[in-house]
Amino acid sequence: MVGIAQLVLTLLAVLVSQVGELGVRLGALAVMLIAAVNGGMVAVFTMGIRRESRFVLWLAALVLVLIAGLLVWPGWDISQRGRQF
């Protein structure tokens, strides 16, 4: 069931990225949120984070937040300062 849910989330992210009506920012945010949910599922179900101690759980959550920030921040910066063609 987890594998099917991950496949559905991946396909949903691809479909959302192809929708032009959402705009660049909203589309990118939606895709990153879907990817974060998918990553959380990988951490909890595949890697067994919920069976480990609380420290490992908080460390995994911190890593997900940092990775999301590293994905969002450069995209936001480029969209604000980049030359528009």
N, CA, C and O atoms as CSV, one atom per row, in Angstrom:
chain,resi,resn,atom,element,x,y,z
A,1,MET,N,N,0.809,-1.196,0.000
A,1,MET,CA,C,0.000,0.000,0.000
A,1,MET,C,C,0.860,1.270,0.000
A,1,MET,O,O,0.518,2.265,-0.640
A,2,VAL,N,N,1.975,1.218,0.725
A,2,VAL,CA,C,2.852,2.390,0.792
A,2,VAL,C,C,3.474,2.650,-0.572
A,2,VAL,O,O,3.568,3.798,-1.008
A,3,GLY,N,N,3.893,1.603,-1.237
A,3,GLY,CA,C,4.473,1.754,-2.573
A,3,GLY,C,C,3.479,2.337,-3.568
A,3,GLY,O,O,3.837,3.175,-4.396
A,4,ILE,N,N,2.245,1.894,-3.484
A,4,ILE,CA,C,1.210,2.434,-4.369
A,4,ILE,C,C,0.943,3.901,-4.049
A,4,ILE,O,O,0.764,4.715,-4.955
A,5,ALA,N,N,0.916,4.240,-2.750
A,5,ALA,CA,C,0.704,5.638,-2.361
A,5,ALA,C,C,1.858,6.518,-2.843
A,5,ALA,O,O,1.632,7.646,-3.281
A,6,GLN,N,N,3.084,6.015,-2.767
A,6,GLN,CA,C,4.230,6.786,-3.256
A,6,GLN,C,C,4.166,6.965,-4.769
A,6,GLN,O,O,4.491,8.034,-5.285
A,7,LEU,N,N,3.757,5.943,-5.462
A,7,LEU,CA,C,3.612,6.045,-6.910
A,7,LEU,C,C,2.537,7.055,-7.276
A,7,LEU,O,O,2.724,7.850,-8.197
A,8,VAL,N,N,1.420,7.035,-6.571
A,8,VAL,CA,C,0.335,7.985,-6.826
A,8,VAL,C,C,0.800,9.410,-6.530
A,8,VAL,O,O,0.509,10.324,-7.302
A,9,LEU,N,N,1.517,9.613,-5.424
A,9,LEU,CA,C,2.022,10.943,-5.100
A,9,LEU,C,C,3.027,11.432,-6.142
A,9,LEU,O,O,3.035,12.614,-6.486
A,10,THR,N,N,3.858,10.548,-6.636
A,10,THR,CA,C,4.814,10.931,-7.671
A,10,THR,C,C,4.099,11.327,-8.953
A,10,THR,O,O,4.438,12.338,-9.567
A,11,LEU,N,N,3.119,10.544,-9.356
A,11,LEU,CA,C,2.344,10.885,-10.548
A,11,LEU,C,C,1.567,12.184,-10.356
A,11,LEU,O,O,1.441,12.978,-11.288
A,12,LEU,N,N,1.049,12.399,-9.155
A,12,LEU,CA,C,0.342,13.640,-8.860
A,12,LEU,C,C,1.285,14.836,-8.961
A,12,LEU,O,O,0.903,15.883,-9.484
A,13,ALA,N,N,2.505,14.690,-8.469
A,13,ALA,CA,C,3.485,15.774,-8.574
A,13,ALA,C,C,3.814,16.084,-10.026
A,13,ALA,O,O,3.948,17.249,-10.401
A,14,VAL,N,N,3.943,15.055,-10.838
A,14,VAL,CA,C,4.234,15.269,-12.263
A,14,VAL,C,C,3.050,15.956,-12.935
A,14,VAL,O,O,3.242,16.883,-13.722
A,15,LEU,N,N,1.840,15.518,-12.638
A,15,LEU,CA,C,0.663,16.132,-13.243
A,15,LEU,C,C,0.494,17.588,-12.804
A,15,LEU,O,O,0.148,18.444,-13.618
A,16,VAL,N,N,0.735,17.870,-11.529
A,16,VAL,CA,C,0.620,19.243,-11.039
A,16,VAL,C,C,1.672,20.128,-11.700
A,16,VAL,O,O,1.403,21.292,-11.997
A,17,SER,N,N,2.857,19.590,-11.930
A,17,SER,CA,C,3.908,20.388,-12.560
A,17,SER,C,C,3.581,20.714,-14.016
A,17,SER,O,O,4.116,21.677,-14.564
A,18,GLN,N,N,2.719,19.933,-14.642
A,18,GLN,CA,C,2.360,20.165,-16.040
A,18,GLN,C,C,1.188,21.129,-16.211
A,18,GLN,O,O,0.935,21.612,-17.315
A,19,VAL,N,N,0.473,21.408,-15.119
A,19,VAL,CA,C,-0.687,22.296,-15.188
A,19,VAL,C,C,-0.199,23.731,-15.274
A,19,VAL,O,O,0.479,24.214,-14.367
A,20,GLY,N,N,-0.535,24.408,-16.346
A,20,GLY,CA,C,-0.070,25.765,-16.553
A,20,GLY,C,C,-0.907,26.817,-15.860
A,20,GLY,O,O,-0.434,27.934,-15.651
A,21,GLU,N,N,-2.140,26.494,-15.497
A,21,GLU,CA,C,-3.024,27.483,-14.899
A,21,GLU,C,C,-2.644,27.847,-13.470
A,21,GLU,O,O,-3.077,28.884,-12.968
A,22,LEU,N,N,-1.852,27.025,-12.810
A,22,LEU,CA,C,-1.472,27.299,-11.427
A,22,LEU,C,C,-0.444,28.424,-11.312
A,22,LEU,O,O,-0.348,29.070,-10.269
A,23,GLY,N,N,0.300,28.654,-12.346
A,23,GLY,CA,C,1.367,29.631,-12.272
A,23,GLY,C,C,2.650,28.971,-11.786
A,23,GLY,O,O,2.640,27.840,-11.301
A,24,VAL,N,N,3.738,29.687,-11.921
A,24,VAL,CA,C,5.039,29.111,-11.590
A,24,VAL,C,C,5.188,28.918,-10.084
A,24,VAL,O,O,5.587,27.845,-9.632
A,25,ARG,N,N,4.874,29.936,-9.321
A,25,ARG,CA,C,5.096,29.862,-7.872
A,25,ARG,C,C,4.161,28.871,-7.192
A,25,ARG,O,O,4.604,28.042,-6.397
A,26,LEU,N,N,2.886,28.951,-7.498
A,26,LEU,CA,C,1.931,28.047,-6.862
A,26,LEU,C,C,2.168,26.605,-7.304
A,26,LEU,O,O,2.045,25.681,-6.501
A,27,GLY,N,N,2.504,26.412,-8.570
A,27,GLY,CA,C,2.803,25.068,-9.059
A,27,GLY,C,C,4.024,24.482,-8.387
A,27,GLY,O,O,4.022,23.313,-8.003
A,28,ALA,N,N,5.084,25.292,-8.239
A,28,ALA,CA,C,6.299,24.811,-7.579
A,28,ALA,C,C,6.034,24.503,-6.108
A,28,ALA,O,O,6.542,23.515,-5.577
A,29,LEU,N,N,5.240,25.345,-5.449
A,29,LEU,CA,C,4.915,25.103,-4.051
A,29,LEU,C,C,4.107,23.813,-3.897
A,29,LEU,O,O,4.350,23.030,-2.979
A,30,ALA,N,N,3.152,23.596,-4.792
A,30,ALA,CA,C,2.332,22.379,-4.722
A,30,ALA,C,C,3.183,21.130,-4.947
A,30,ALA,O,O,3.018,20.127,-4.253
A,31,VAL,N,N,4.089,21.197,-5.915
A,31,VAL,CA,C,4.949,20.042,-6.185
A,31,VAL,C,C,5.867,19.765,-4.995
A,31,VAL,O,O,6.090,18.606,-4.643
A,32,MET,N,N,6.396,20.813,-4.377
A,32,MET,CA,C,7.283,20.615,-3.229
A,32,MET,C,C,6.528,20.085,-2.017
A,32,MET,O,O,7.076,19.295,-1.249
A,33,LEU,N,N,5.293,20.503,-1.835
A,33,LEU,CA,C,4.499,19.957,-0.736
A,33,LEU,C,C,4.185,18.479,-0.955
A,33,LEU,O,O,4.237,17.682,-0.018
A,34,ILE,N,N,3.865,18.125,-2.173
A,34,ILE,CA,C,3.609,16.716,-2.487
A,34,ILE,C,C,4.880,15.901,-2.289
A,34,ILE,O,O,4.830,14.791,-1.760
A,35,ALA,N,N,6.019,16.445,-2.711
A,35,ALA,CA,C,7.291,15.748,-2.531
A,35,ALA,C,C,7.655,15.622,-1.052
A,35,ALA,O,O,8.247,14.622,-0.645
A,36,ALA,N,N,7.309,16.625,-0.248
A,36,ALA,CA,C,7.583,16.542,1.193
A,36,ALA,C,C,6.747,15.447,1.847
A,36,ALA,O,O,7.236,14.715,2.707
A,37,VAL,N,N,5.493,15.338,1.437
A,37,VAL,CA,C,4.645,14.258,1.960
A,37,VAL,C,C,5.211,12.906,1.540
A,37,VAL,O,O,5.252,11.974,2.342
A,38,ASN,N,N,5.641,12.797,0.302
A,38,ASN,CA,C,6.234,11.560,-0.190
A,38,ASN,C,C,7.516,11.239,0.572
A,38,ASN,O,O,7.748,10.086,0.935
A,39,GLY,N,N,8.343,12.244,0.815
A,39,GLY,CA,C,9.564,12.031,1.591
A,39,GLY,C,C,9.271,11.626,3.024
A,39,GLY,O,O,9.975,10.794,3.596
A,40,GLY,N,N,8.235,12.212,3.602
A,40,GLY,CA,C,7.834,11.810,4.944
A,40,GLY,C,C,7.375,10.362,5.001
A,40,GLY,O,O,7.652,9.646,5.963
A,41,MET,N,N,6.670,9.940,3.954
A,41,MET,CA,C,6.252,8.539,3.893
A,41,MET,C,C,7.455,7.613,3.783
A,41,MET,O,O,7.477,6.548,4.399
A,42,VAL,N,N,8.448,8.009,3.010
A,42,VAL,CA,C,9.663,7.205,2.895
A,42,VAL,C,C,10.351,7.105,4.252
A,42,VAL,O,O,10.780,6.023,4.656
A,43,ALA,N,N,10.458,8.233,4.959
A,43,ALA,CA,C,11.136,8.236,6.258
A,43,ALA,C,C,10.393,7.384,7.279
A,43,ALA,O,O,11.014,6.633,8.031
A,44,VAL,N,N,9.088,7.494,7.310
A,44,VAL,CA,C,8.324,6.799,8.350
A,44,VAL,C,C,8.151,5.324,8.033
A,44,VAL,O,O,8.399,4.472,8.887
A,45,PHE,N,N,7.731,5.016,6.821
A,45,PHE,CA,C,7.387,3.630,6.512
A,45,PHE,C,C,8.562,2.816,5.987
A,45,PHE,O,O,8.739,1.665,6.386
A,46,THR,N,N,9.361,3.388,5.106
A,46,THR,CA,C,10.440,2.617,4.495
A,46,THR,C,C,11.681,2.565,5.379
A,46,THR,O,O,12.303,1.512,5.519
A,47,MET,N,N,12.042,3.702,5.976
A,47,MET,CA,C,13.258,3.761,6.778
A,47,MET,C,C,13.008,3.428,8.245
A,47,MET,O,O,13.961,3.277,9.009
A,48,GLY,N,N,11.774,3.314,8.644
A,48,GLY,CA,C,11.456,2.901,10.001
A,48,GLY,C,C,11.718,3.946,11.061
A,48,GLY,O,O,12.104,3.607,12.180
A,49,ILE,N,N,11.516,5.218,10.731
A,49,ILE,CA,C,11.792,6.287,11.680
A,49,ILE,C,C,10.891,6.187,12.914
A,49,ILE,O,O,11.336,6.497,14.019
A,50,ARG,N,N,9.668,5.771,12.754
A,50,ARG,CA,C,8.750,5.753,13.902
A,50,ARG,C,C,9.120,4.679,14.920
A,50,ARG,O,O,8.642,4.721,16.053
A,51,ARG,N,N,9.956,3.725,14.544
A,51,ARG,CA,C,10.387,2.693,15.490
A,51,ARG,C,C,11.621,3.117,16.277
A,51,ARG,O,O,11.996,2.462,17.249
A,52,GLU,N,N,12.247,4.201,15.862
A,52,GLU,CA,C,13.465,4.667,16.526
A,52,GLU,C,C,13.116,5.635,17.646
A,52,GLU,O,O,11.944,5.845,17.957
A,53,SER,N,N,14.127,6.213,18.236
A,53,SER,CA,C,13.918,7.139,19.348
A,53,SER,C,C,13.380,8.480,18.862
A,53,SER,O,O,13.337,8.741,17.660
A,54,ARG,N,N,12.976,9.315,19.791
A,54,ARG,CA,C,12.444,10.642,19.456
A,54,ARG,C,C,13.508,11.517,18.807
A,54,ARG,O,O,13.187,12.351,17.960
A,55,PHE,N,N,14.770,11.341,19.193
A,55,PHE,CA,C,15.847,12.135,18.607
A,55,PHE,C,C,15.939,11.907,17.104
A,55,PHE,O,O,16.097,12.858,16.338
A,56,VAL,N,N,15.842,10.663,16.686
A,56,VAL,CA,C,15.910,10.350,15.260
A,56,VAL,C,C,14.705,10.923,14.532
A,56,VAL,O,O,14.834,11.395,13.403
A,57,LEU,N,N,13.547,10.890,15.157
A,57,LEU,CA,C,12.346,11.460,14.557
A,57,LEU,C,C,12.502,12.967,14.354
A,57,LEU,O,O,12.194,13.482,13.279
A,58,TRP,N,N,12.975,13.675,15.375
A,58,TRP,CA,C,13.170,15.125,15.251
A,58,TRP,C,C,14.277,15.454,14.269
A,58,TRP,O,O,14.202,16.461,13.564
A,59,LEU,N,N,15.296,14.624,14.215
A,59,LEU,CA,C,16.375,14.833,13.245
A,59,LEU,C,C,15.862,14.665,11.820
A,59,LEU,O,O,16.223,15.443,10.937
A,60,ALA,N,N,15.035,13.670,11.591
A,60,ALA,CA,C,14.447,13.473,10.263
A,60,ALA,C,C,13.542,14.636,9.887
A,60,ALA,O,O,13.555,15.077,8.738
A,61,ALA,N,N,12.760,15.139,10.828
A,61,ALA,CA,C,11.893,16.290,10.553
A,61,ALA,C,C,12.726,17.527,10.239
A,61,ALA,O,O,12.383,18.291,9.337
A,62,LEU,N,N,13.810,17.730,10.968
A,62,LEU,CA,C,14.690,18.866,10.715
A,62,LEU,C,C,15.328,18.770,9.328
A,62,LEU,O,O,15.440,19.771,8.621
A,63,VAL,N,N,15.738,17.581,8.950
A,63,VAL,CA,C,16.333,17.391,7.624
A,63,VAL,C,C,15.317,17.695,6.534
A,63,VAL,O,O,15.657,18.328,5.534
A,64,LEU,N,N,14.070,17.252,6.712
A,64,LEU,CA,C,13.040,17.547,5.721
A,64,LEU,C,C,12.787,19.047,5.606
A,64,LEU,O,O,12.608,19.562,4.501
A,65,VAL,N,N,12.770,19.748,6.729
A,65,VAL,CA,C,12.565,21.199,6.701
A,65,VAL,C,C,13.737,21.887,6.021
A,65,VAL,O,O,13.533,22.794,5.213
A,66,LEU,N,N,14.957,21.474,6.331
A,66,LEU,CA,C,16.131,22.089,5.715
A,66,LEU,C,C,16.187,21.831,4.210
A,66,LEU,O,O,16.514,22.732,3.438
A,67,ILE,N,N,15.873,20.623,3.796
A,67,ILE,CA,C,15.881,20.318,2.367
A,67,ILE,C,C,14.801,21.112,1.647
A,67,ILE,O,O,15.033,21.625,0.552
A,68,ALA,N,N,13.621,21.217,2.253
A,68,ALA,CA,C,12.558,22.022,1.639
A,68,ALA,C,C,12.993,23.474,1.530
A,68,ALA,O,O,12.741,24.124,0.515
A,69,GLY,N,N,13.644,23.986,2.565
A,69,GLY,CA,C,14.150,25.358,2.506
A,69,GLY,C,C,15.203,25.546,1.434
A,69,GLY,O,O,15.224,26.568,0.749
A,70,LEU,N,N,16.072,24.571,1.288
A,70,LEU,CA,C,17.103,24.667,0.252
A,70,LEU,C,C,16.518,24.541,-1.150
A,70,LEU,O,O,17.132,24.991,-2.117
A,71,LEU,N,N,15.358,23.943,-1.269
A,71,LEU,CA,C,14.695,23.879,-2.566
A,71,LEU,C,C,13.907,25.153,-2.864
A,71,LEU,O,O,13.888,25.623,-4.002
A,72,VAL,N,N,13.260,25.708,-1.846
A,72,VAL,CA,C,12.395,26.869,-2.052
A,72,VAL,C,C,13.196,28.157,-2.170
A,72,VAL,O,O,12.916,28.975,-3.046
A,73,TRP,N,N,14.179,28.352,-1.311
A,73,TRP,CA,C,14.897,29.615,-1.260
A,73,TRP,C,C,15.577,29.995,-2.583
A,73,TRP,O,O,15.400,31.129,-3.026
A,74,PRO,N,N,16.346,29.108,-3.240
A,74,PRO,CA,C,16.947,29.511,-4.513
A,74,PRO,C,C,15.911,29.782,-5.601
A,74,PRO,O,O,16.086,30.688,-6.415
A,75,GLY,N,N,14.836,29.000,-5.613
A,75,GLY,CA,C,13.794,29.243,-6.609
A,75,GLY,C,C,13.126,30.585,-6.403
A,75,GLY,O,O,12.851,31.304,-7.363
A,76,TRP,N,N,12.867,30.920,-5.159
A,76,TRP,CA,C,12.266,32.219,-4.839
A,76,TRP,C,C,13.225,33.342,-5.218
A,76,TRP,O,O,12.804,34.352,-5.782
A,77,ASP,N,N,14.497,33.176,-4.916
A,77,ASP,CA,C,15.498,34.195,-5.218
A,77,ASP,C,C,15.624,34.407,-6.724
A,77,ASP,O,O,15.693,35.546,-7.187
A,78,ILE,N,N,15.655,33.338,-7.474
A,78,ILE,CA,C,15.775,33.448,-8.929
A,78,ILE,C,C,14.535,34.097,-9.524
A,78,ILE,O,O,14.635,34.897,-10.454
A,79,SER,N,N,13.366,33.756,-8.991
A,79,SER,CA,C,12.147,34.349,-9.544
A,79,SER,C,C,12.058,35.830,-9.244
A,79,SER,O,O,11.426,36.569,-9.999
A,80,GLN,N,N,12.670,36.283,-8.170
A,80,GLN,CA,C,12.629,37.693,-7.823
A,80,GLN,C,C,13.711,38.505,-8.537
A,80,GLN,O,O,13.461,39.645,-8.928
A,81,ARG,N,N,14.894,37.945,-8.713
A,81,ARG,CA,C,16.004,38.710,-9.260
A,81,ARG,C,C,16.364,38.322,-10.681
A,81,ARG,O,O,17.112,39.041,-11.344
A,82,GLY,N,N,15.851,37.208,-11.158
A,82,GLY,CA,C,16.230,36.749,-12.483
A,82,GLY,C,C,15.697,37.645,-13.594
A,82,GLY,O,O,14.645,38.269,-13.453
A,83,ARG,N,N,16.419,37.700,-14.676
A,83,ARG,CA,C,15.995,38.497,-15.818
A,83,ARG,C,C,14.865,37.771,-16.523
A,83,ARG,O,O,14.981,36.585,-16.831
A,84,GLN,N,N,13.793,38.462,-16.776
A,84,GLN,CA,C,12.636,37.868,-17.441
A,84,GLN,C,C,12.786,37.990,-18.957
A,84,GLN,O,O,13.088,39.064,-19.478
A,85,PHE,N,N,12.577,36.902,-19.638
A,85,PHE,CA,C,12.686,36.899,-21.090
A,85,PHE,C,C,11.320,37.022,-21.720
A,85,PHE,O,O,11.205,37.038,-22.945
